[in-house]
Amino acid sequence: MTQVNRRGFLAGGAATGAVLLGGLAAPQAQAAVPARTAGRGKTVFRDDFGPIAGWERKGVVMEKDLEWESTLLQDPCLVYGQGGGPLFKLWYGSLHAVGYATSEDGVHWTKAAKPVLEPTLESERGALNQPSVVYKDGRWHMSYFGVSGDGNGQIHYATATNPGGPWEKRGVILTTTMPWEDRWIYNSSLLYDAKARLWKMWYTAGKIASAGGEPEYICYATAKQPGGPWTKYAGNPILRPMNDGGWASLGVGGPNVRKLSNGQYETRIVGWQADYPSRGGKLLSRDGIHWDLARADMELDLGVAGGPEDGMIYRQFVVEHQGKEHVYYNAKNNRPGWNETINLAVWNERLEIVDPAKWSMTQAWYVPNGASFEVKDGAAVSLGNGAQDHPQTLQGNVPIDALDYEVSASITPLSENLGDRDTVILARATDRDTYYYAGIASWNQKYAIGVMVDGANTKLAGAGAASDIKPGETHRLRFVLEGSNLTLYDNDRKVLEVIDPTLIPTTSYVGLQTTTHTGNSKFAAVAVTTR
């Protein structure tokens, strides 16, 4: 395996306990975790990479083209089919102001030449953005984010009789009161609940210090009038990060809540994995207060490398137009400077994409440069467009609630370059830096098994020569884990076995990886079966 550890050095060396098939051998381990003997269980995960329902990306619909705008167009909020005039009405932030745009088809937009909201209050001097707008009884109501000169982030309120303004500011309506809020509450989502005759607001609080102040928690408040007084929910925060190494491990934010016709609440959120990146997810709640968050709730992954969505996915807002859901969101790209555009995706019932409920596309601990995989003809294919010296990985989003299981996949290396045929299966993964792996053309050998712990990579066993792995030849690999016994099969032939007690989690995730950033391999017919 040609991976490097987080410190930038190659780590390796055969571990004790290896039994190498094919003429090689190593000493037995001093102690082993007993293997479970319950026998073969059931298939708990499968992916044949067929067409799925998902978001079909339509690209950028709005970017900087006005003098007052910064290179950041942020946090779109829409009102659809209300208040007369154009069908789509959209407000967006641009660091120090709020803009307004309209459209009849949701694709072609006309922007107001000037911002509809600019800083005039001391509490807005540091920043003004993140609008959320509700139309009720002939008036427009906006909650928005403002930062004071001393760095206090608070939620403000304004109202208007015309969506394009003028807007009358009513000042701060919600401020921080708890130490864990870090003097920083924002990302407000405003909603009027007609049945309850109550104004409701979801907002974020706290800052991820290592991720530039991105939000950590989602909270809730209510009021009889939109101008307040607002009462914070006593059980805040209502949504916390998962701390499981997945897409929403370090922080959650960007709520945009709507009440569905069946009485349920739906929100799109943003999740942060480690320091970066961020991706989008969808959650449902019976009351708007109690939400369940799982890795399989991810719905919008990063876009294609080199494109407008290859850095971060931010706040999403969904409307239904002509019988299809449309999601508008701001996304960051990795071109020079910090660029955010407003993008559009439309729900499609049949798409050839990597299923975001099953996999996150990552490039190890590195800030990803967009997608490294595409789905084609019933397989996920690594594109060889990863960041320098970082592997292309499909990190599993479905928990495997068992210690003992096997992961099987049909793997076909496609690269002419021998080093780029290094392709492995991941198992017992607890985050993107800790897992077992087993595969082909790894560590310059035909087969290898290894372990990654907090980014430090150790070879456990190997056999044969990497040159025996030919491009275009398919290997049906099975990586079997029973207690501390790790076994690799190729086309039902045992090729490698090792004993290692390093990782014994009762819940973990699986993954697929082309371990060089330029590797090109095909993965098909993935299944996980408990033992």
C-alpha positions in Angstrom: 0.0 0.0 0.0 1.5 3.3 -1.0 -0.3 5.5 1.5 1.5 7.9 3.7 0.6 8.5 7.3 -0.6 11.9 8.6 3.0 12.9 9.4 4.0 12.4 5.8 6.2 9.3 6.3 5.7 5.8 4.9 4.8 3.4 7.7 5.2 -0.4 7.4 6.7 -3.6 8.4 5.1 -7.0 8.8 3.4 -7.5 12.1 3.6 -10.6 14.4 0.8 -13.0 13.9 0.9 -13.2 10.1 0.2 -16.3 8.2 1.1 -15.6 4.6 -0.1 -18.0 1.9 1.8 -18.7 -1.2 5.1 -19.8 0.3 5.6 -17.1 2.9 5.3 -17.3 6.6 5.7 -15.3 9.8 5.5 -16.0 13.5 2.2 -16.5 15.3 0.8 -13.7 17.5 1.3 -13.8 21.2 -2.4 -13.4 21.9 -5.6 -13.3 19.8 -9.1 -12.1 20.4 -11.3 -15.2 20.2 -13.3 -15.5 17.0 -17.0 -15.6 17.3 -18.6 -18.9 16.3 -22.2 -18.0 15.6 -21.8 -19.0 11.9 -22.7 -17.1 8.8 -25.3 -14.4 9.4 -27.2 -12.2 7.0 -26.4 -9.6 4.4 -26.6 -6.2 6.1 -25.3 -4.1 3.2 -25.3 -4.3 -0.5 -24.5 -1.9 -3.4 -24.7 -3.0 -7.1 -24.2 0.7 -8.2 -27.4 0.7 -10.2 -29.5 3.9 -10.9 -30.9 5.5 -7.8 -33.1 8.5 -6.9 -31.0 11.6 -6.2 -30.1 15.2 -7.0 -29.2 15.9 -10.6 -26.8 18.8 -10.6 -27.7 21.6 -12.9 -24.7 23.8 -12.1 -24.2 27.4 -11.2 -27.3 29.7 -11.5 -25.9 32.7 -9.7 -22.4 34.1 -9.2 -20.7 37.4 -8.6 -21.5 39.9 -11.3 -22.4 43.0 -9.4 -20.0 45.6 -8.0 -21.3 45.4 -4.5 -21.1 41.6 -4.2 -18.1 39.8 -2.8 -16.8 36.5 -4.3 -19.1 34.8 -1.8 -22.8 34.4 -2.7 -24.2 32.6 0.4 -27.2 30.9 1.9 -30.0 31.3 -0.6 -33.6 31.6 0.8 -36.6 31.4 -1.4 -40.4 32.1 -1.4 -42.1 30.3 -4.2 -45.5 31.2 -5.7 -46.5 33.7 -3.0 -47.1 37.4 -2.8 -47.7 38.0 -6.5 -45.1 38.9 -9.1 -42.4 36.5 -10.2 -42.8 32.8 -9.3 -39.4 32.5 -7.6 -38.2 35.1 -5.2 -34.7 34.6 -3.7 -32.6 36.4 -1.2 -28.9 35.7 -0.6 -26.1 36.9 1.5 -22.8 38.3 0.2 -20.7 38.7 3.4 -21.8 42.3 4.2 -25.2 42.7 2.5 -28.3 40.8 1.4 -29.3 40.7 -2.3 -32.6 39.9 -4.0 -33.3 38.1 -7.3 -36.3 36.8 -9.2 -37.1 34.1 -11.8 -40.0 32.5 -13.6 -38.3 29.2 -14.3 -35.8 28.8 -11.4 -32.8 28.8 -13.8 -32.6 32.3 -15.3 -32.4 35.0 -12.6 -32.7 38.7 -12.6 -30.8 40.4 -9.7 -31.7 43.7 -8.1 -28.9 46.1 -8.9 -28.4 47.1 -5.3 -28.6 45.1 -2.1 -31.8 45.2 -0.2 -30.1 45.2 3.2 -26.8 46.8 4.2 -25.1 47.4 7.6 -26.5 50.4 9.4 -26.5 49.2 13.0 -23.5 48.6 15.3 -24.7 45.0 15.7 -24.2 44.5 11.9 -20.8 46.2 11.4 -18.8 43.0 11.2 -21.1 41.1 8.8 -24.6 41.0 7.5 -26.0 37.9 5.6 -27.9 34.6 5.9 -31.5 35.8 5.3 -34.6 33.7 6.0 -37.9 35.1 4.6 -41.5 34.3 5.3 -44.6 35.9 3.6 -47.6 36.3 5.8 -50.7 38.5 5.6 -49.3 40.8 3.0 -46.0 41.4 4.7 -42.5 40.0 4.3 -40.6 39.0 7.4 -36.8 38.4 7.4 -34.5 37.1 10.1 -30.8 37.5 9.3 -27.4 37.3 10.8 -25.4 40.3 12.0 -22.0 40.5 13.7 -21.1 43.5 15.9 -17.8 45.2 15.9 -16.7 43.2 18.9 -17.5 39.9 17.2 -20.8 39.1 18.8 -23.0 37.1 16.3 -26.7 37.6 16.7 -30.0 37.2 14.8 -31.8 40.3 13.6 -35.3 41.0 12.2 -36.6 43.2 9.4 -40.0 43.6 7.7 -41.3 45.0 4.4 -44.4 45.3 2.3 -42.4 44.6 -0.9 -40.0 41.7 -1.3 -37.4 43.9 -2.9 -37.7 46.4 0.0 -37.4 48.9 1.5 -36.9 46.7 4.6 -37.5 48.2 8.0 -35.0 46.9 10.5 -36.2 46.0 14.0 -32.8 45.1 15.4 -31.5 42.1 17.4 -34.2 39.5 18.3 -32.0 36.6 19.5 -28.6 36.8 21.2 -26.3 34.4 23.1 -27.0 33.5 26.7 -25.0 30.3 27.3 -21.2 29.8 27.3 -21.4 26.9 24.7 -23.0 29.3 22.2 -19.6 31.1 21.9 -21.3 34.5 21.4 -22.2 33.2 17.9 -25.8 32.3 16.8 -26.8 32.4 13.2 -28.1 30.4 10.2 -31.7 31.2 11.3 -34.6 29.4 9.6 -37.9 31.3 10.2 -41.3 29.6 9.9 -44.9 30.5 10.8 -46.9 27.5 12.0 -50.5 28.4 11.3 -51.9 25.4 13.1 -50.0 26.2 16.3 -50.4 30.0 15.7 -46.7 30.3 16.6 -43.6 31.6 15.0 -40.7 29.1 15.1 -37.0 29.5 14.4 -34.2 27.0 14.0 -30.7 28.4 14.3 -27.1 27.4 14.9 -24.9 28.1 17.9 -21.3 27.6 18.8 -18.2 27.6 16.6 -15.9 24.8 15.4 -12.6 26.5 16.2 -10.5 24.4 13.9 -12.9 25.0 11.0 -12.9 28.7 10.9 -15.9 29.3 13.1 -18.3 27.0 11.2 -21.4 26.1 13.4 -21.4 23.3 15.9 -25.0 22.9 17.1 -28.6 23.4 15.9 -31.1 25.1 18.3 -34.7 26.0 18.4 -36.8 29.0 19.6 -40.5 30.2 19.5 -42.3 33.5 19.6 -45.9 34.8 19.3 -44.7 37.6 17.0 -41.7 37.5 14.6 -40.2 40.6 16.3 -40.1 38.7 19.6 -39.7 38.2 22.4 -38.3 34.8 21.4 -38.0 31.9 23.9 -35.2 29.5 23.5 -36.0 25.8 23.9 -34.9 24.6 27.3 -33.4 21.4 25.7 -31.1 23.2 23.3 -29.1 22.2 21.4 -31.7 20.0 19.6 -29.1 18.6 17.2 -25.4 17.8 17.9 -22.6 16.4 15.8 -22.1 12.7 15.7 -18.4 12.5 16.6 -18.1 9.2 14.6 -15.6 10.2 11.9 -18.4 10.7 9.3 -19.8 13.5 7.3 -21.4 15.3 10.3 -18.8 14.3 12.9 -17.5 17.7 14.0 -20.4 20.1 13.5 -23.9 20.6 12.1 -25.5 23.7 10.8 -27.4 25.5 8.0 -31.0 24.3 8.9 -33.8 25.2 6.5 -37.0 23.8 7.9 -40.3 23.4 6.2 -43.5 21.8 7.5 -44.9 19.1 5.2 -48.5 18.4 4.3 -48.5 15.3 6.6 -47.5 17.4 9.6 -43.9 16.3 9.7 -41.0 18.7 9.7 -38.2 18.4 7.2 -34.9 20.1 7.2 -31.7 20.1 5.1 -28.6 20.5 7.2 -24.9 20.9 6.6 -22.4 18.5 8.3 -18.7 19.0 8.8 -16.3 16.1 8.8 -13.2 16.7 10.9 -12.2 20.2 10.0 -13.5 20.0 6.5 -15.3 19.4 4.2 -19.0 20.0 4.5 -21.8 18.1 2.8 -25.6 18.2 2.8 -28.2 16.0 4.6 -31.9 15.6 5.0 -33.7 14.9 8.3 -37.3 14.5 9.3 -39.0 15.1 12.7 -42.5 14.7 14.0 -42.4 18.0 16.0 -39.5 20.0 14.7 -37.6 19.5 18.0 -36.6 15.8 18.1 -34.4 14.8 15.1 -32.4 11.7 14.5 -29.1 12.1 12.7 -27.3 9.2 11.0 -24.5 9.0 8.5 -27.0 7.5 6.0 -28.9 10.8 6.1 -26.3 12.4 3.8 -28.0 13.5 0.6 -25.6 15.8 -1.3 -21.9 15.0 -1.6 -19.2 17.1 -3.2 -19.2 17.7 -6.9 -16.7 16.8 -9.7 -13.1 17.8 -9.0 -12.3 21.1 -10.7 -15.9 22.1 -10.8 -17.8 24.7 -8.8 -18.7 22.3 -6.0 -15.4 20.6 -5.3 -14.7 22.3 -1.9 -17.7 22.5 0.3 -21.5 22.1 0.1 -23.3 24.7 2.2 -26.8 25.6 3.0 -29.6 24.1 0.9 -33.2 25.4 0.3 -35.8 23.1 -1.3 -38.9 24.2 -3.3 -41.2 22.2 -5.5 -41.6 23.4 -9.0 -43.6 21.6 -11.8 -43.9 18.5 -9.7 -40.2 18.2 -9.0 -38.1 19.3 -6.0 -35.5 21.9 -6.7 -32.7 22.5 -4.2 -30.7 25.8 -4.3 -27.5 25.9 -2.3 -24.2 27.7 -2.1 -21.0 25.8 -2.7 -17.3 26.5 -2.5 -14.7 25.5 -5.0 -11.0 25.0 -4.7 -9.9 27.5 -7.3 -7.6 30.3 -6.1 -9.3 32.4 -3.5 -12.5 31.7 -1.7 -15.4 31.4 -4.2 -19.0 30.6 -3.4 -21.7 30.3 -6.0 -25.4 29.5 -5.8 -26.1 26.2 -7.5 -29.2 24.2 -8.5 -30.0 20.5 -8.4 -33.3 18.8 -9.4 -34.6 15.5 -7.9 -34.4 12.7 -10.4 -35.7 9.2 -9.8 -33.0 7.5 -11.9 -29.4 8.7 -11.7 -26.1 6.9 -12.1 -24.4 8.4 -9.1 -22.6 7.2 -6.0 -25.4 6.7 -3.4 -24.7 9.4 -0.7 -26.8 7.4 1.8 -24.2 4.6 1.4 -20.9 6.4 0.7 -19.1 9.6 1.2 -16.3 10.4 -1.3 -13.2 11.4 0.5 -9.5 11.7 0.0 -8.3 10.6 3.5 -7.8 13.5 5.9 -7.1 16.0 3.1 -9.6 18.7 2.2 -11.1 16.9 -0.8 -10.9 18.4 -4.3 -14.3 17.0 -5.3 -15.5 13.7 -6.4 -13.0 10.9 -7.2 -15.6 8.4 -8.4 -18.3 8.0 -11.0 -20.9 5.3 -11.5 -20.9 3.6 -14.9 -22.4 0.3 -16.0 -23.1 -1.0 -12.5 -19.7 -0.1 -11.0 -18.1 2.7 -9.1 -14.9 3.8 -11.0 -12.2 5.8 -9.3 -11.3 8.7 -11.6 -7.6 9.2 -10.7 -8.3 12.9 -9.9 -7.4 12.8 -6.2 -5.3 15.3 -4.4 -1.5 14.7 -4.5 -0.5 11.6 -2.4 -4.0 11.1 -1.0 -6.1 8.0 -1.6 -9.5 8.0 -3.4 -12.0 6.5 -0.9 -15.6 5.6 -0.7 -16.2 5.9 3.1 -19.2 3.9 4.2 -22.2 5.6 5.7 -24.2 2.5 6.8 -23.2 1.2 10.2 -22.3 -2.5 10.5 -23.4 -3.5 14.0 -21.2 -6.6 14.3 -17.6 -7.3 15.2 -17.4 -10.3 12.8 -18.3 -9.9 9.1 -17.0 -10.2 5.6 -16.9 -7.6 2.9 -16.9 -8.8 -0.7 -16.4 -6.8 -3.9 -15.5 -7.4 -7.5 -12.4 -5.2 -8.2 -10.9 -4.5 -11.5 -7.7 -2.4 -11.7 -7.7 -0.4 -14.9 -4.4 1.6 -14.7 -1.5 0.8 -17.0 0.9 2.2 -14.3 1.6 -0.7 -11.9 1.7 1.5 -8.8 -1.8 2.8 -9.6 -3.3 -0.7 -9.4 -3.1 -0.6 -5.6 -6.8 -1.2 -4.7 -8.2 -2.3 -1.3 -11.4 -3.0 0.7 -11.7 -1.2 4.1 -13.4 -2.8 7.1 -13.9 -2.1 10.8 -13.5 1.6 10.0 -14.3 3.9 12.9 -13.3 7.1 11.1 -11.5 8.0 7.9 -8.1 7.5 9.5 -8.7 4.2 11.4 -9.5 0.9 9.7 -8.3 -2.5 8.4 -7.7 -2.9 4.7 -7.0 -5.8 2.4 -6.5 -5.9 -1.4 -4.4 -6.2 -4.4 -1.1 -4.7 -5.8 -0.5 -3.3 -2.3 2.8 -2.7 -0.6 4.4 -3.9 -3.9 2.9 -7.3 -3.4 0.1 -9.2 -5.1 -2.0 -9.2 -1.9 -1.7 -7.4 1.4 -3.5 -6.8 4.6 -2.8 -3.8 6.8 -4.1 -1.5 9.5 -4.4 2.3 9.6 -4.7 3.8 13.1 -5.1 7.6 13.4 -3.4 8.0 10.1 -0.4 5.7 10.8 -0.2 2.9 8.3 1.2 -0.6 9.2 1.5 -3.6 6.9 0.4 -6.8 8.6 0.9 -9.4 5.8 1.7 -9.7 2.2 2.3 -12.3 -0.5 3.3 -12.4 -4.2 4.4 -9.6 -6.5 2.3 -6.6 -7.5 3.2 -7.2 -11.1 1.0 -10.3 -11.0 -2.0 -8.0 -10.9 -2.9 -7.2 -14.5 -5.1 -4.3 -15.7 -8.5 -5.4 -16.8 -8.6 -8.6 -14.8 -11.4 -8.8 -12.2 -10.8 -10.1 -8.7 -13.7 -11.2 -6.6 -12.2 -10.3 -3.2 -13.6 -11.3 0.2 -12.2 -9.8 3.3 -13.3 -11.9 6.3 -12.9 -10.6 9.9 -13.6 -12.9 12.8 -12.3 -11.7 16.1 -8.6 -11.0 15.5 -8.4 -13.3 12.5 -8.2 -11.4 9.2 -8.5 -13.4 6.0 -8.4 -12.4 2.3 -9.9 -14.5 -0.4 -9.6 -14.0 -4.2 -12.2 -15.9 -6.3 -13.0 -18.0 -3.2 -9.3 -19.0 -2.8 -7.7 -18.1 0.5 -4.6 -16.0 -0.4 -3.7 -14.3 2.9 -4.3 -14.7 6.6 -3.1 -12.7 9.7 -3.9 -12.4 13.4 -4.1 -8.8 14.7 -6.1 -7.6 17.7 -5.7 -3.8 17.1 -9.3 -3.0 16.0 -12.3 -4.7 17.6 -15.2 -2.3 17.4 -18.7 -3.7 17.8 -20.0 -1.0 15.3 -18.0 0.1 12.4 -18.1 1.0 8.7 -16.7 -0.4 5.5 -15.1 1.3 2.5 -13.5 1.0 -0.9 -10.2 2.7 -1.9 -7.8 3.3 -4.7 -4.8 4.1 -2.6 -3.0 6.4 -5.1 -4.5 9.7 -6.2 -4.0 8.8 -9.8 -5.3 5.2 -9.5 -8.1 4.0 -11.8 -10.1 1.0 -10.6 -13.6 -0.4 -10.8 -15.7 -1.6 -7.9 -18.8 -3.7 -8.3 -21.3 -6.0 -6.4 -20.3 -4.9 -2.9 -21.9 -6.8 0.0 -21.4 -7.1 3.7 -22.5 -10.3 5.5 -22.2 -10.9 9.2 -20.4 -14.0 10.5 
